[in-house]
Every structure is written in C-alpha cells, then in structure tokens.
Amino acid sequence: MYPGIAVAEALREVESGSEILFLCTERQIDLDILENSGWRYERQPIVPLPRSVGRVWDFWRRWRASLKLCERLIRERRPTAVLGLGGYASGPAMKVAARMKVPVGMINSDAVPGVANKYCRKFADKIFVQWRESVSYFGKDARKCVITGCPIRKEFEEQAAKNKDNREKVLLIMGGSQGGRNVNRAAVKCLTEVEEPGERNCVSQSPILRGWRVLHITGKDNREWVERQYKGAKVAAKVIDFTRKLPQLLVGADLVIGRAGASSLAELTAMGVASILLPYPYHKDRHQLRNAEILEKSGAAKIVFDHRDEEKTSRELKNVLNELLTCEDCLESMSRAAQKIGKPDAARRVAEELQ
C-alpha cells in the first residue's frame, strides 16, 4: 500500500485535480493503512491463491466477484489509468482494465517478481521496477520495464534532505514487521549476552556500544519480552512496538538491522543509511535475499542469514556488529553506497509515466 500512497501523493502534486481510488483487500492491515491515510478506497473480496485444493472454489468465487466489482467501478469512473501495486490484489483490476482498453501500469518492487506479478505482467503497458536486475525476469515483457525505483512517501524524501546529528550514534533495530520475531530475538541476544571470561567480542559488556544509542521497534507481540531482556541485562535501549515517524527515525540512524522487504530497502537507500539485512527465510523464492544481495553488492549493506536458529543467527550477527559499530569509516562508506543507488524521486517518476 505504501508505494501506492507515495504515487498518489505525487500525482496530486503533478496534477492537483487528480481523483484517486484504492482497491484493497479485506485484510485489516489494508484498512488500517488506508483509513489513517485519508484516501478513498473500495474493498475487494479477493484472497490469495490457495495452497490446498479444498479452497480453490472459494478463491474462484472471490476472484469472479472482484472482477465484477472492478468492471463496475471502471465503467462508472472511467479512469485515466490503473496502477497495480504488485501482489494478488492487483490482478482483477489490471485484467479488467486491459480488456476495457484502459492504460495499465504495474509496480514490481522486489528484485524477483512474485507469482502474481508474473501473471499480471501481460496486462501491463508499463512495468515500474526498482532494480535493473529485475528486467531479465520478465522475458518478452522486458521491453515494458521502466527503472524508476520503488515509490516512497514524500516525508522520506523530505527527511533525507536534513543533516544527521552525529553527536550520538543510533543503532535502529526494525523487528516490527510481519515475520520479524527472529530479528528481534537475534538482535536482543547479541546486545544482552553476558561476557564470559576471556571473551572479547560480546557486544553488551564491551566498550562497543559506547557512544551508541539503541532504538528497537519490536511489533506488538514482542515488545514486553524485548523490554524485559534489555532491562535484565541493564542495556539502555528505547523499545517501541510501532511508529508513524519512521522517516524521522531513519534520518537519525547510523546503522539499521532489519528484514529486506522491497519498500524498506527503498527507504534505506533514499535516506542513505547503512544496514545489516536478515532476509526473510520462509519464502519459497527467497526474494528478500535477492533484494538484499543488490545492496550488499553495491556496498550499502551486510547480509546475515536467518538460520531459523537463534544461537547461530545471533553468533553471525554479533560478528558483523563488532565490525561495524567500531568502524566509522565502514559506516560512512556504506551510507554513501546506499545513497548512490537510492531513488527518492521514484513516486514522481511513476506519476509522470501514468499521465
């Protein structure tokens, strides 16, 4: 939803009279985002492609209902263009729009297109990709690709223009997204582990955190546990479960630990922030790993594998933290590399292409 909101904001700037309607799913997260954003929306009954045969009929019924809803809305509103934001919710509107000769665009933010985007690409007139590396995955439709970057909200661009206050360095841990539990546990273990005699590489008890402030975004389910761990180990850390001020936090961060979702990486690179990325390990196509590899290759990030084993993941994370928290030149180099590949104007570029 957030790349779509970014494009909507840019459209309003490019053409102030633009009318925008979001077609979302019935998931609560979609409603929370759109109700707080103030944009108009319609809910579709569409659900993801089922993994079991027993749910195929329900999927088909909801797919047909979503097609009828989209056909009615397109006939009534006669849109100038339809923009698919990627994922299964884009399918019905893109298919109907293509059949009704309405120009169709599609955002593909991940390095590797998912199943839905591979299906929807045939309906798109233009495919807006974040990375050049994505183009080769679209085969004969590669000619439709436009390398714009992933649209991010204007507030990130505004914050990126501000100077960082380097009097106190900030380690920002982003374990608050869906699937962030492993990130939370690995990071907390690194920062709270008691130093054993003769061990010099323990983060929490060595001078390694001297001059650093820890800010940890946990998600609602993990906040209490994370707070208890820090308090028990006497590690000074500010713990929050959620924030709407992420742009302000990122502009003050010197190093981020988190997943490798496409929008998150677009925000990190636009803000020029060094990062340690733990790609989500449970997706079959490992698309977050492909995303992270692009940043690592550019010198903007380090990858730590989420082994689904707290001990092993924590041990690898500790080694990378020991390297970066004590090497200011490393962080500055990674920050410059991130900024070099960032595309903070992606939303405006997509908006202009849609006109």
C-alpha positions as CSV (number, residue, x, y, z in Angstrom):
1,M,0.0,0.0,0.0
2,Y,2.8,2.5,0.9
3,P,4.2,2.7,-2.7
4,G,0.7,3.3,-3.9
5,I,0.2,6.1,-1.4
6,A,3.5,7.6,-2.5
7,V,2.4,7.7,-6.1
8,A,-1.0,9.1,-5.1
9,E,0.8,12.0,-3.3
10,A,3.0,12.6,-6.3
11,L,0.0,12.6,-8.7
12,R,-1.7,15.3,-6.6
13,E,1.5,17.4,-7.0
14,V,1.8,16.8,-10.7
15,E,-1.9,17.4,-11.3
16,S,-3.8,18.8,-8.4
17,G,-7.2,17.8,-9.5
18,S,-6.4,14.1,-9.7
19,E,-9.0,11.7,-8.3
20,I,-7.6,8.6,-6.8
21,L,-9.3,5.4,-5.6
22,F,-7.6,2.5,-3.9
23,L,-8.8,-1.1,-4.4
24,C,-7.7,-3.0,-1.3
25,T,-8.4,-6.4,0.2
26,E,-10.4,-7.2,3.3
27,R,-7.3,-7.7,5.4
28,Q,-7.2,-5.5,8.5
29,I,-3.7,-4.1,7.7
30,D,-5.0,-2.6,4.4
31,L,-7.9,-0.9,6.2
32,D,-5.6,0.4,9.0
33,I,-3.2,1.9,6.4
34,L,-5.9,3.5,4.2
35,E,-8.2,4.8,7.0
36,N,-5.2,6.6,8.6
37,S,-4.0,8.0,5.2
38,G,-7.3,9.6,4.3
39,W,-7.5,8.2,0.8
40,R,-10.7,6.8,-0.7
41,Y,-10.9,3.1,-1.1
42,E,-13.1,0.1,-2.0
43,R,-12.7,-3.3,-0.5
44,Q,-12.4,-6.3,-2.8
45,P,-13.3,-9.9,-1.7
46,I,-10.2,-11.2,-3.4
47,V,-8.0,-13.7,-1.4
48,P,-4.5,-15.2,-2.2
49,L,-4.2,-18.2,-4.4
50,P,-4.9,-21.2,-2.1
51,R,-2.3,-23.8,-1.3
52,S,-4.9,-26.6,-0.8
53,V,-7.4,-28.0,-3.3
54,G,-10.2,-27.6,-0.8
55,R,-10.1,-23.8,-1.0
56,V,-10.0,-23.5,-4.8
57,W,-13.7,-22.9,-5.1
58,D,-13.7,-20.1,-2.5
59,F,-10.8,-18.5,-4.3
60,W,-12.6,-18.7,-7.7
61,R,-15.8,-17.3,-6.3
62,R,-14.0,-14.3,-4.8
63,W,-11.9,-13.8,-7.9
64,R,-15.1,-13.6,-10.0
65,A,-16.7,-11.2,-7.5
66,S,-13.7,-9.0,-7.6
67,L,-13.7,-8.9,-11.4
68,K,-17.3,-7.8,-11.4
69,L,-16.6,-5.1,-8.8
70,C,-13.7,-3.8,-10.9
71,E,-15.7,-3.8,-14.1
72,R,-18.5,-1.8,-12.4
73,L,-16.0,0.7,-11.0
74,I,-14.1,1.2,-14.2
75,R,-17.3,1.7,-16.2
76,E,-18.6,4.2,-13.6
77,R,-15.4,6.2,-13.0
78,R,-13.7,5.9,-16.4
79,P,-10.2,6.1,-15.0
80,T,-7.3,7.6,-17.0
81,A,-5.1,4.7,-15.8
82,V,-5.0,1.7,-13.5
83,L,-1.9,1.0,-11.4
84,G,-1.2,-2.4,-9.9
85,L,0.8,-2.3,-6.8
86,G,2.0,-5.8,-7.0
87,G,0.5,-8.9,-5.4
88,Y,-2.7,-10.8,-5.8
89,A,-5.0,-7.8,-5.1
90,S,-3.8,-6.1,-8.3
91,G,-5.0,-8.9,-10.6
92,P,-8.7,-8.2,-11.1
93,A,-8.4,-4.5,-11.8
94,M,-5.4,-5.0,-14.1
95,K,-7.2,-7.7,-16.1
96,V,-10.4,-5.8,-16.4
97,A,-8.7,-2.5,-17.3
98,A,-6.6,-4.2,-20.0
99,R,-9.8,-5.7,-21.5
100,M,-11.5,-2.3,-21.4
101,K,-8.5,-0.6,-23.1
102,V,-7.6,1.5,-20.0
103,P,-3.8,2.1,-19.8
104,V,-2.3,-0.2,-17.1
105,G,0.9,0.2,-15.1
106,M,2.4,-2.2,-12.5
107,I,4.9,-1.7,-9.8
108,N,7.4,-4.5,-9.2
109,S,9.5,-3.6,-6.2
110,D,11.2,-6.9,-5.4
111,A,14.3,-8.0,-7.3
112,V,12.4,-11.2,-8.4
113,P,8.8,-10.8,-9.5
114,G,6.4,-13.0,-7.5
115,V,3.7,-15.3,-8.8
116,A,1.0,-12.6,-9.0
117,N,3.3,-10.2,-10.9
118,K,4.4,-12.9,-13.3
119,Y,0.7,-13.4,-14.1
120,C,-0.3,-9.7,-14.2
121,R,2.6,-8.6,-16.4
122,K,0.7,-9.5,-19.6
123,F,-2.0,-6.9,-18.7
124,A,0.5,-4.1,-18.1
125,D,1.5,-1.5,-20.6
126,K,4.4,-0.4,-18.4
127,I,6.2,-2.2,-15.5
128,F,7.9,0.0,-13.0
129,V,10.8,-1.8,-11.4
130,Q,13.1,-0.8,-8.5
131,W,16.2,-2.6,-9.7
132,R,17.8,-3.1,-13.2
133,E,18.4,-6.7,-12.2
134,S,14.6,-7.3,-12.3
135,V,14.2,-6.7,-16.0
136,S,15.6,-10.0,-17.1
137,Y,12.9,-11.9,-15.2
138,F,10.1,-10.5,-17.4
139,G,11.2,-12.3,-20.6
140,K,9.3,-11.0,-23.7
141,D,7.7,-8.3,-21.5
142,A,11.1,-6.8,-20.5
143,R,10.5,-4.1,-23.1
144,K,7.7,-2.8,-20.9
145,C,10.0,-2.2,-17.9
146,V,10.9,1.3,-16.7
147,I,13.5,1.5,-14.0
148,T,12.0,4.1,-11.6
149,G,12.9,2.8,-8.2
150,C,10.3,1.9,-5.6
151,P,8.0,4.8,-4.7
152,I,8.4,6.0,-1.2
153,R,6.3,8.6,0.7
154,K,7.3,12.2,0.3
155,E,8.1,12.5,4.0
156,F,11.1,10.2,3.5
157,E,12.4,12.4,0.7
158,E,12.0,15.5,2.9
159,Q,13.8,13.9,5.9
160,A,16.6,12.7,3.6
161,A,17.5,16.3,2.9
162,K,18.2,17.0,6.5
163,N,21.6,16.7,8.1
164,K,22.2,14.0,10.7
165,D,23.2,14.9,14.2
166,N,26.3,12.8,14.7
167,R,26.9,13.6,18.4
168,E,25.3,10.3,19.3
169,K,25.2,7.4,17.0
170,V,22.0,5.4,16.7
171,L,21.5,1.7,16.1
172,L,17.9,1.2,14.9
173,I,16.5,-2.4,15.0
174,M,13.5,-2.9,12.9
175,G,11.9,-6.2,14.0
176,G,8.3,-4.8,13.9
177,S,7.2,-6.0,10.5
178,Q,5.3,-9.3,10.0
179,G,7.8,-12.1,10.4
180,G,10.2,-10.0,12.5
181,R,10.3,-12.3,15.6
182,N,13.6,-13.9,14.6
183,V,15.2,-10.5,14.0
184,N,14.1,-9.4,17.5
185,R,15.5,-12.4,19.2
186,A,18.8,-12.5,17.4
187,A,19.4,-8.8,18.0
188,V,18.4,-8.9,21.7
189,K,20.7,-11.9,22.3
190,C,23.6,-10.0,20.7
191,L,23.1,-6.9,22.8
192,T,22.3,-8.6,26.2
193,E,24.6,-11.7,26.3
194,V,26.8,-11.7,29.3
195,E,30.6,-11.7,28.6
196,E,32.4,-14.9,29.5
197,P,35.9,-14.7,31.0
198,G,38.4,-14.2,28.2
199,E,35.7,-13.4,25.6
200,R,36.3,-10.0,24.0
201,N,33.6,-10.0,21.3
202,C,30.5,-9.6,23.4
203,V,28.6,-6.5,22.4
204,S,26.7,-5.6,25.5
205,Q,29.6,-5.8,28.0
206,S,32.4,-4.4,25.9
207,P,33.0,-0.7,25.0
208,I,31.5,-1.5,21.6
209,L,28.2,0.3,22.4
210,R,30.0,3.3,24.0
211,G,28.6,6.3,22.2
212,W,25.7,4.4,20.7
213,R,22.0,4.6,21.5
214,V,19.8,1.6,20.8
215,L,16.2,2.1,19.4
216,H,14.3,-1.1,18.9
217,I,10.9,-1.4,17.0
218,T,9.5,-4.7,18.0
219,G,6.0,-5.1,16.8
220,K,3.1,-5.5,19.3
221,D,3.6,-9.2,20.1
222,N,7.3,-8.9,21.1
223,R,7.6,-5.6,22.9
224,E,7.2,-6.8,26.5
225,W,9.6,-9.7,26.1
226,V,12.2,-7.4,24.4
227,E,11.9,-4.8,27.2
228,R,12.4,-7.5,29.9
229,Q,15.5,-8.8,28.2
230,Y,17.1,-5.3,27.9
231,K,16.2,-4.4,31.5
232,G,17.5,-7.6,32.9
233,A,20.9,-7.1,31.2
234,K,21.0,-3.4,32.0
235,V,21.3,-2.4,28.4
236,A,19.9,1.1,27.8
237,A,17.5,0.8,24.9
238,K,14.4,2.5,23.9
239,V,11.7,0.0,22.9
240,I,8.6,0.8,20.9
241,D,6.1,-1.5,19.2
242,F,5.2,0.7,16.3
243,T,5.8,4.2,15.0
244,R,4.4,6.5,12.3
245,K,7.6,8.6,12.4
246,L,9.9,6.2,10.7
247,P,11.3,8.9,8.3
248,Q,12.4,10.9,11.3
249,L,14.0,7.8,13.0
250,L,15.8,6.8,9.8
251,V,17.3,10.2,9.3
252,G,18.9,10.0,12.7
253,A,20.1,6.3,12.4
254,D,23.6,5.4,11.6
255,L,23.0,1.6,11.3
256,V,19.8,-0.4,10.8
257,I,19.2,-4.1,11.5
258,G,16.1,-5.5,9.7
259,R,14.5,-7.6,7.0
260,A,15.0,-7.0,3.3
261,G,11.5,-6.1,2.1
262,A,11.5,-4.0,-1.1
263,S,9.9,-0.9,0.4
264,S,12.2,-0.9,3.4
265,L,15.2,-1.1,1.1
266,A,13.9,1.8,-1.0
267,E,13.6,3.8,2.2
268,L,17.0,2.9,3.5
269,T,18.7,3.8,0.2
270,A,16.8,7.0,-0.2
271,M,17.9,8.0,3.2
272,G,21.5,6.8,2.8
273,V,21.5,4.5,5.8
274,A,23.9,1.6,6.3
275,S,22.2,-1.7,7.1
276,I,22.6,-5.3,8.3
277,L,19.9,-7.3,6.5
278,L,18.4,-10.6,7.6
279,P,16.3,-11.7,4.6
280,Y,13.0,-13.4,5.5
281,P,13.9,-17.2,5.2
282,Y,10.4,-18.7,4.7
283,H,9.5,-17.6,1.2
284,K,10.0,-20.3,-1.4
285,D,11.6,-18.0,-3.9
286,R,13.8,-16.2,-1.3
287,H,13.0,-12.9,-2.9
288,Q,14.2,-10.9,0.1
289,L,17.6,-12.5,-0.3
290,R,17.7,-11.4,-3.9
291,N,16.8,-7.8,-2.7
292,A,19.5,-7.8,-0.1
293,E,22.1,-9.1,-2.5
294,I,21.7,-6.0,-4.6
295,L,22.5,-3.7,-1.6
296,E,25.4,-5.9,-0.5
297,K,26.9,-6.0,-4.0
298,S,26.8,-2.2,-4.0
299,G,28.5,-1.9,-0.6
300,A,25.4,-0.5,1.1
301,A,24.6,-3.4,3.4
302,K,25.8,-6.6,5.0
303,I,23.8,-9.8,4.9
304,V,23.3,-12.1,7.9
305,F,21.3,-15.2,7.2
306,D,18.3,-16.0,9.4
307,H,19.1,-19.7,10.0
308,R,15.8,-20.1,12.0
309,D,18.2,-20.9,14.8
310,E,18.6,-18.2,17.4
311,E,22.1,-19.2,18.5
312,K,23.5,-19.5,15.0
313,T,21.9,-16.3,13.7
314,S,22.9,-14.3,16.8
315,R,26.5,-15.5,16.5
316,E,26.8,-14.3,12.9
317,L,25.0,-11.1,13.7
318,K,27.4,-10.4,16.6
319,N,30.4,-10.8,14.3
320,V,29.1,-8.2,11.8
321,L,28.1,-5.8,14.6
322,N,31.5,-6.0,16.1
323,E,33.0,-5.0,12.8
324,L,30.6,-2.1,12.0
325,L,29.9,-0.5,15.4
326,T,33.6,0.2,15.8
327,C,34.4,1.2,12.3
328,E,33.1,4.7,11.5
329,D,34.8,4.7,8.0
330,C,32.9,1.5,7.2
331,L,29.6,3.1,8.1
332,E,30.3,6.2,6.1
333,S,31.2,4.1,3.1
334,M,28.1,2.1,3.3
335,S,26.0,5.2,3.8
336,R,27.4,6.7,0.6
337,A,26.8,3.5,-1.3
338,A,23.2,3.4,-0.2
339,Q,22.6,7.0,-1.2
340,K,24.2,6.3,-4.6
341,I,21.7,3.6,-5.5
342,G,18.7,5.3,-3.8
343,K,15.9,6.7,-5.9
344,P,13.9,9.1,-3.7
345,D,12.1,10.6,-6.7
346,A,10.6,7.2,-7.8
347,A,7.0,8.2,-6.9
348,R,7.2,11.3,-9.1
349,R,8.6,9.3,-12.0
350,V,5.8,6.8,-11.8
351,A,3.2,9.6,-11.6
352,E,4.6,11.3,-14.7
353,E,4.6,8.0,-16.6
354,L,0.9,7.5,-15.7
355,Q,-0.2,10.8,-17.1
